[in-house]
């Protein structure tokens, strides 16, 4: 019970990641021109960096801006979160429940990113470290994540679907 509010923060860390594999693709990654493929990879990497920075700072509005309007987040501990407004409300609630914790670090480590036309899918790992504001031992959380991304008309990529699995919590000494 010592870290009761960490559950919400761990869910934030997890929700910032997540996903589902797409079932239909417009074209294969191999059919794209190399310059276009490199631009897509760079845009997806920018998404990853924005995601990590916003999560570390509990920047809910930036996190929400990285998602499509019809985002679906499949969580291991509850019903799916459907739509940007529902996701925003959930993040604001988690932020409030975790106000006694400071996020010290948050990392995404994607092992595979596949681009297929205006869609991409990726899988990897997430990890984060938090510390109680009042002091104390750091708390680490992490897990596995899969996401489906959608290219936007301006060339940016957003998270359209996300799914994650938490690993057991660990206290670091």
Residue, then its C-alpha position, 0 to 999 in steps of 0.5 A: x500500500x506504500x505506493x498505492x498511487x504508483x498504479x495510476x502512474x504506471x498506467x500512464x507510463x504504459x498508456x503512453x506506449x501500447x498497441x495492436x497489430x494492423x490487419x490490412x496494409x495499403x502497401x509494404x515497406x519495401x515498395x516505398x522510395x528510400x527517401x520517403x521511408x527515411x522521412x517516415x522513420x525520422x517522423x516516427x522517431x520524433x513521435x517517440x521522443x515527444x512521447x518520452x518527454x511529455x510522459x516525464x513531464x506529465x504533459x497531458x496535452x502533448x501526450x493527447x496531441x500524439x494520438x488520433x481522435x479515435x485512439x483505442x488503448x487496450x489496458x491490462x487492468x480495465x476496459x478499453x479506452x476509446x477516443x481522445x477525450x476519454x484518454x485525456x480524462x483518464x490521463x488527468x485522473x492518473x496525474x491527479x492520483x500520482x501527484x505524490x510521485x515525480x517521474x524521474x525517467x521514462x524510456x521507450x525501446x522499440x525493437x521493430x517498426x514496420x511501415x506499410x503505406x499510411x500505417x505502421x506497427x511497432x513493438x518494444x519495451x517501456x520503462x520508467x522510474x519514479x520517486x515519492x516527492x517526500x523522499x524515499x526509494x525509487x520505484x521502477x515500472x516497465x513492460x512490453x508494448x505494441x502500437x499501430x501508428x497512422x500517418x497524418x496529412x502533414x506527414x506526422x505520425x500519431x498513435x491510433x491503437x495501443x496495447x501494453x503489458x506491465x512487468x511486476x513492479x520493482x523497488x530499487x535500493 
